[in-house]
């Protein structure tokens, strides 16, 4: 498998951006070889993207529970730091990356 996140299942109620597009980062950069090798070791690679990225119509309570679960997967991950650094460096606006939510990263940028 070549990404930590799998493409989420598609149905009428799920219109999230595919995981492979998210990996290209918010500023449109493409993965460039070794710099991205860390993602092959992510604990998240065994879980679907829908656990790490919100779905249309997700309630506040659902989001909190999903993010808590995603963070619990990230906590013991061997590439947590690399993943979080990626999210900060490339301005990822969506999803849990390295145990951080978009709100966590926004607060850290202030």
N, C-alpha and C positions, 0 to 999 in steps of 0.2 A: 504494500500500500504506500502511496507517495504523499499522503497528507495526514495530519493528525485528525482533521475533521472530515467526516464523510458528508456527502451531499444529503441534505435532509429529504425525507420522503415528500413527494408532491401529491397534493390533493387540493380540492377547491378552496380550503381555508388557509392554505400555507403558501405564501408568496414571498418568502424570504429570499435574499440573494444567495445563489449557490455558493457553497463553501469554497470551491476552487477560485471563484472571483474574489472572495474575501482575502485569500492568501496573497493576492497581488498588492494589497495594502491600499489605504485610503488615498495615497498620492499617485497611484497607478504604476508603481514599480513592479517589475517581474522578479520572481525568485531567481537567484543567480548562483546556483551550484552549492558549494560547501557552506556558504553563509546560511543556507536553509536546512542543512543536514540535521540540525537539532530537532526539527519537527518529527522526524522518524522515530524519535525516542520518547515522544510525549505520551503521558498516561491517557490523554484524550483520544488517542488514535483508535481505541476500542469502543468509542461511544459515538453516537450520531451527532451531527452539527446542531440538531434541534435542542440539545441539552445546553449548548454553549451560546446559542443565538436565539433571540426572541422571535416569536411567531405573531402574525397579525391577530389581533383580538385577544392577546394574552392579558389576563387581569393582573393587577398589582400583586395580589397574593400568589398567583401562579409564577410571576416573574421572580419574586423573592425566593420561593421554594426552589425554582429551577437554578437560580444563581447560587443559592446555598449548596445545592447538590454539585454543581459544576466546580465551585471553589473547593469542595471536599475532595474532588478528584485531582484538582491542581496541587493541593497542599503537599502531598508526598512526591510529586512529579520530579524526575531528575533534571528536567529542562525548564523548570518554573521560571528561573531568572532570565534565560534566553527568550522565552515566550513573552514575559512581561516587558522586557527591554524592546522587543520587536514592536509590541503594541504602542509603546510610548514613542519610539523612534519614528514610526510610520503613521502615527496619528490614527490608529484604529478607532473608529467611532462606534463600532458594534461588537457585541459579544464579550464573553469572558475569556481573557487572555492572561496566562500566568497568574491566575487567581485574582485578577482585577476586573472589575466591571467598568463600563464606560463612565459611570459616575465617579468611581474610585480614581480613574485616570484624570478626569476633569478636575477633581479636587487637588490632585497631586500637581497639576500644571499651574495652579494658582499661586 
